[in-house]
Amino acid sequence: QVQLVESGGGLVQPGGSLRLTCAASGSIFSIDVMGWYRQAPGKQRELVAVITSGTNTNYADSVKGRFTISRDNAKNTVYLQMNSLKPEDTAVYYCNAVKFPSASYWGQGTQVTVSS
């Protein structure tokens, strides 16, 4: 089992920045991919950004150029730096960890609200 704990969410004005942190514990060896997903009210959960153990990254088109995902393997932590935030970025953000071929773990989520 892998436990994931997110932190760093909050209320921010449009154009502002936040950094989300996801700390992994438990059976963290051989985590292949870590990522961030988000779910806005009334919408499906969607991918925001993922990073592999080899530090390859992939981003949703809506956040490219504004968000940066990074990973500190020594600290078993993944970060999401969010800049130029927009009201449409408002959602609960979830951390995810994947062990191939089929194990997937989720955190409890952290609320991000972008509003003036």
C-alpha positions in Angstrom: 0.0 0.0 0.0 1.0 3.6 -0.7 -0.3 6.5 1.4 -0.5 9.9 -0.2 -1.0 13.2 1.6 -1.6 16.4 -0.2 -1.0 19.9 1.1 -0.7 23.5 -0.2 -4.2 24.2 -1.4 -6.1 27.4 -0.5 -7.7 30.5 -1.8 -5.8 32.7 -4.2 -6.7 35.6 -6.5 -6.6 35.3 -10.3 -3.1 35.6 -11.5 -1.7 34.3 -8.3 0.4 31.2 -7.5 0.2 28.1 -5.3 2.5 25.1 -4.8 0.9 21.8 -4.0 2.9 19.1 -2.3 2.2 15.3 -2.2 4.1 13.2 0.3 4.2 9.4 -0.3 4.7 6.8 2.4 4.3 3.1 2.8 5.4 0.8 -0.1 6.9 3.6 -2.1 9.5 1.5 -3.9 8.9 1.1 -7.7 6.3 3.9 -8.0 6.4 4.3 -11.7 4.3 7.4 -12.3 3.0 10.2 -10.0 0.6 12.8 -10.9 -2.0 15.4 -10.2 -5.6 15.3 -11.1 -8.5 17.7 -10.4 -12.2 17.6 -10.1 -14.4 20.7 -10.3 -18.0 20.6 -9.0 -20.3 18.8 -11.5 -17.4 17.7 -13.6 -15.4 14.5 -14.1 -11.9 14.1 -12.6 -9.3 15.1 -15.1 -5.5 14.8 -15.5 -3.5 17.9 -14.8 0.1 16.7 -14.9 2.1 13.5 -14.5 5.8 12.6 -14.1 7.5 9.3 -14.5 10.3 7.9 -12.4 12.6 9.0 -15.3 11.2 12.5 -14.9 9.3 12.6 -18.2 6.3 14.9 -17.9 2.9 15.3 -19.5 0.5 18.2 -19.0 -3.1 18.9 -19.8 -3.3 21.5 -22.6 -5.2 23.9 -20.3 -2.3 24.2 -17.9 0.7 24.0 -20.2 3.1 26.9 -19.6 1.5 27.7 -16.3 1.9 24.6 -14.2 5.1 22.6 -13.5 5.3 19.2 -11.9 8.4 18.0 -10.3 9.5 15.0 -8.2 12.0 14.6 -5.3 12.6 10.9 -5.1 14.8 11.2 -2.0 11.9 12.8 -0.2 9.2 10.7 -1.9 7.4 13.9 -2.7 5.9 15.3 -5.9 5.1 19.0 -6.3 2.8 21.0 -8.5 3.8 24.7 -9.0 0.8 26.6 -10.3 1.3 30.0 -11.7 -1.1 32.5 -13.4 -4.0 30.8 -11.8 -7.5 31.3 -13.4 -10.9 30.9 -11.9 -11.4 27.8 -14.0 -8.5 26.1 -12.1 -10.8 26.0 -9.1 -11.2 22.3 -8.1 -10.2 19.7 -5.6 -6.7 18.5 -6.6 -5.8 14.9 -6.0 -2.4 13.2 -6.0 -2.0 9.8 -7.7 0.7 7.2 -7.7 0.8 4.2 -10.1 2.8 1.0 -9.9 2.7 -0.9 -13.2 0.8 -2.9 -14.2 -2.3 -2.0 -12.4 -1.9 -0.6 -8.8 -3.2 3.0 -8.4 -3.3 5.0 -5.2 -5.1 8.3 -4.4 -4.7 11.0 -1.8 -7.6 12.6 -0.1 -7.5 15.8 -2.1 -6.8 19.5 -1.4 -9.1 22.4 -2.4 -7.8 25.1 -4.7 -10.1 28.1 -5.1 -9.2 30.9 -7.5 -11.4 33.9 -6.9 -11.2 37.7 -6.3 
